């Protein structure tokens, strides 16, 4: 058995399925269910899936201190410990990407593979501006404005423009109602995180899934991950920032095919 992380798990967590371990790290302003909900059952059909909710998401209380990528990564590993998983692949979406990378860097003997979707190693200017605006709107408590900003930025062009007016209105209502209470702190972290120093030392099979119509995390950031992590593979999906909504089956297939190929 590999050495266990000694940190006590304090975040709410979910465990589903059986088979090889798979940890899930969600995006900012969302939750485990919000990010991975459309594919959770399918992933759990092949894996023992364990995921956490960051502070202010799901049932995890909101934090009174700034969030750090180290804390999120260590809590993800602590959840694996609590569920008896020794080795596991890690799938990270958006902010979950640097969380997954940091988990692999801090616990290399335990991580077997990485899948990074719409992820980034650091902020570029667009992401810095977007995360700042997002955090300020979230802090204001104006959930309707927050939903408008999120849809404008996160949905791909085709998905957004194909929505009839009534569907758009309903979607805005749903997004407003389900926004994470900790969105402001989580998006603050998006504007601060930098895991570039971890990339060259990643030694596990890695798949980078680039969302090619993404207004939040650019394809240049996706390519930087794929080009800097040794041996990483790059796959592209013609979608905005939310492949779980726009290209659910295609996203799931990329994840399961890659993990199956590497017995992870």
Secondary structure, DSSP 8 states (H G I E B T S, - for coil): ----------S-EEEE--SEEEEEE--TTS-HHHHHGGGHHHHHTTEEEEEE--TTSTTS---SS---HHHHHHHHHHHHHHTT-SSEEEEEETHHHHHHHHHHHH-TTTEEEEEEES--SB--HHHHHHHHHHHHHHHHT-HHHHHHHHHHHHS-HHHHHTS-HHHHHHHHHHHHHH--TTHHHHHHHHTT-B-HHHHTT--SEEEEEEETT-SSS-HHHHHHHHHHSTT-EEEEESS-S-HHHHSHHHHHHHHHHHHHHTT-
